[in-house]
């Protein structure tokens, strides 16, 4: 008799925000104003905002192991502006793996497609939920039009756009059949870190901190994951 494959759900969190207990999303005032409308729109569907995000069966989507960068002014130019220098740094993060999380599903590729119409642009007034939906419909139709205008080679349309066509350009049907489907990520209102079956860190110092919090020794693993820049 073969073994049953267990689907894992991964969540990445900075060590300073880790505790041996239940954790919640950041408060609204801590979320970037440009992105808050996106999470509020999702909250109209899942019932809570902001959300705690988990990647299903994949770790890269969590951002764990990525190199971040920041720019800082280092020298004033003759015209009075500052010349900046980009600094690469590592984030002190921990990756938690869970089994059988019952979350609200959000398809990654379609979700990222909705960023542009939902994001809060500078100097733009906050949209109502109905206005947000109207922006989504306008954007999807615009993407279809761009594809038709630029596609001289007869290339296939991206699946997330093809889904808009296949669902008759009906927003409710599109969200149900293409966005809110169990695929690669889920959101939850809170997350009990004590229930993690896998805890991945990158050095002994992090492991020691996790042990002191109360996390089970056998579940903590030090792994060197190849880092990318973003």
C-alpha positions in Angstrom: 0.0 0.0 0.0 1.5 3.4 -1.1 1.9 6.3 1.2 -0.5 9.2 1.1 1.1 12.5 -0.1 0.5 15.3 2.4 0.0 18.8 0.9 2.0 21.4 2.8 1.2 25.0 3.3 4.0 27.5 3.8 4.1 30.8 5.6 7.1 33.1 5.9 7.5 35.5 8.8 10.3 37.7 10.1 11.8 36.3 13.3 10.9 39.4 15.3 7.2 38.7 14.6 7.3 35.0 15.4 5.8 33.8 18.7 4.8 30.4 20.0 1.2 31.2 19.7 -1.5 32.4 17.3 -0.5 35.3 15.0 -2.6 37.7 13.0 -2.2 40.0 10.0 -0.6 43.3 10.5 -3.0 46.1 11.5 -4.4 48.2 8.7 -2.3 51.2 9.6 0.9 49.0 9.1 -0.2 48.0 5.5 1.0 50.1 2.6 -1.8 52.5 1.6 -1.5 51.5 -2.0 -2.2 47.8 -1.3 -4.8 48.1 1.5 -7.7 48.4 -1.1 -6.6 45.1 -2.6 -6.8 43.3 0.7 -10.1 45.1 1.5 -11.6 44.0 -1.8 -10.6 40.4 -1.0 -12.0 40.8 2.4 -15.4 41.4 0.9 -15.2 37.8 -0.4 -13.4 35.9 2.3 -14.8 37.9 5.3 -11.7 39.4 6.8 -9.0 42.0 6.0 -6.0 42.1 6.0 -5.2 38.4 5.6 -2.5 35.9 6.6 -1.1 34.3 3.4 0.1 30.8 2.8 1.6 29.2 -0.3 0.3 25.7 -1.2 3.0 23.1 -2.0 5.6 25.7 -2.8 8.0 27.8 -0.8 9.2 30.4 -3.4 5.8 32.2 -3.4 6.4 33.1 0.3 9.5 35.1 -0.6 11.5 33.1 1.9 15.2 33.1 1.1 15.0 36.2 -1.2 17.6 39.0 -1.0 16.0 42.4 -0.6 17.5 45.7 -1.4 17.2 49.3 -0.2 18.7 52.5 -1.5 20.3 55.1 0.7 21.7 58.6 -0.2 25.5 58.6 -0.1 26.6 61.8 -1.9 25.1 65.1 -3.0 25.3 65.8 -6.7 26.3 69.3 -8.1 22.6 70.0 -8.8 21.7 69.4 -5.2 20.2 66.0 -5.6 21.5 62.9 -3.8 23.3 60.0 -5.4 22.0 56.8 -4.0 23.6 53.4 -3.4 21.7 50.2 -3.5 22.4 47.9 -0.6 21.5 44.2 -0.6 20.5 42.6 2.7 19.1 39.4 4.1 15.8 39.4 6.0 15.8 37.5 9.3 12.9 35.2 8.3 11.5 31.8 9.3 9.5 29.5 7.1 6.7 27.5 8.7 5.1 24.5 7.0 1.6 23.3 7.9 -0.6 20.3 6.9 -4.2 20.5 5.8 -4.9 24.2 6.3 -8.5 25.1 5.7 -8.1 28.5 4.1 -9.8 30.6 1.5 -8.2 29.8 -1.9 -6.7 32.5 -4.1 -5.1 31.6 -7.5 -1.8 33.4 -7.7 -1.6 34.2 -11.4 -5.2 35.6 -11.5 -4.6 37.5 -8.2 -1.5 39.3 -9.6 -3.5 40.2 -12.7 -5.9 42.1 -10.6 -3.2 44.2 -8.9 -3.3 47.1 -11.4 -7.0 47.8 -11.3 -7.2 47.4 -7.5 -4.1 49.2 -6.4 -4.5 52.7 -4.9 -2.8 55.1 -7.3 -1.2 58.3 -5.9 -3.7 61.1 -5.5 -6.6 58.7 -6.3 -9.7 58.7 -4.1 -10.7 55.5 -2.5 -13.0 53.4 -4.6 -16.2 51.6 -3.4 -16.4 47.8 -3.8 -18.7 48.3 -6.9 -16.2 50.8 -8.4 -13.4 48.3 -7.8 -15.3 45.6 -9.6 -15.9 47.9 -12.5 -12.2 48.7 -12.7 -11.5 44.9 -12.8 -13.9 44.4 -15.7 -12.4 47.3 -17.6 -8.9 46.1 -17.1 -9.6 42.5 -18.2 -11.3 43.7 -21.3 -8.4 46.1 -22.0 -5.9 43.2 -21.6 -7.9 41.1 -24.1 -7.9 44.0 -26.5 -4.2 44.5 -26.2 -3.6 40.8 -26.8 -5.8 40.9 -30.0 -4.0 44.0 -31.3 -0.5 42.8 -30.7 -0.8 39.1 -31.4 0.4 38.9 -35.0 1.8 35.4 -34.5 -1.4 33.8 -33.3 0.0 33.0 -29.9 -2.3 31.5 -27.3 -3.8 33.8 -24.7 -2.5 33.4 -21.2 -4.7 31.0 -19.2 -5.8 33.7 -16.7 -7.0 35.9 -19.6 -8.6 32.9 -21.5 -10.6 32.2 -18.4 -12.2 35.6 -18.6 -13.3 34.8 -22.2 -14.4 31.3 -21.3 -16.6 32.6 -18.5 -18.4 34.9 -20.8 -16.7 38.0 -19.3 -18.9 37.6 -16.3 -17.1 38.8 -13.2 -18.8 36.5 -10.6 -18.3 33.4 -12.8 -14.6 34.4 -13.4 -13.9 34.9 -9.7 -15.6 31.6 -8.8 -14.0 29.5 -11.5 -10.6 31.2 -11.9 -9.6 33.2 -8.9 -11.2 31.5 -5.8 -10.0 28.0 -6.7 -7.7 25.7 -4.7 -4.4 25.9 -6.5 -1.3 27.5 -5.1 -2.2 29.8 -2.1 -4.8 30.4 0.6 -5.6 33.1 3.1 -6.7 32.8 6.7 -7.7 35.3 9.4 -5.0 34.0 11.9 -2.4 31.2 12.1 -1.3 29.1 15.1 2.5 28.8 14.6 2.6 26.1 17.3 0.8 23.8 14.9 3.6 24.0 12.3 5.0 20.5 11.3 8.1 22.0 9.6 10.1 25.1 10.8 12.9 26.1 8.5 15.6 28.6 9.4 19.0 29.4 8.0 21.4 29.3 11.0 22.0 28.1 14.5 21.2 31.5 16.0 17.7 31.5 14.6 17.2 27.9 15.7 18.2 28.8 19.3 15.7 31.6 19.3 13.0 29.3 18.1 13.8 26.7 20.8 13.7 29.3 23.5 10.1 30.3 22.4 9.0 26.7 22.8 9.0 25.3 19.3 9.7 21.5 19.1 13.3 20.7 18.5 12.7 17.9 16.0 10.6 20.2 13.8 13.2 22.9 13.4 15.6 22.4 10.4 18.5 24.5 9.2 18.5 24.7 5.4 20.4 26.8 3.0 17.9 27.8 0.3 19.3 29.5 -2.8 18.4 33.1 -2.6 17.2 35.4 -5.4 17.0 39.1 -5.5 13.8 41.1 -5.6 
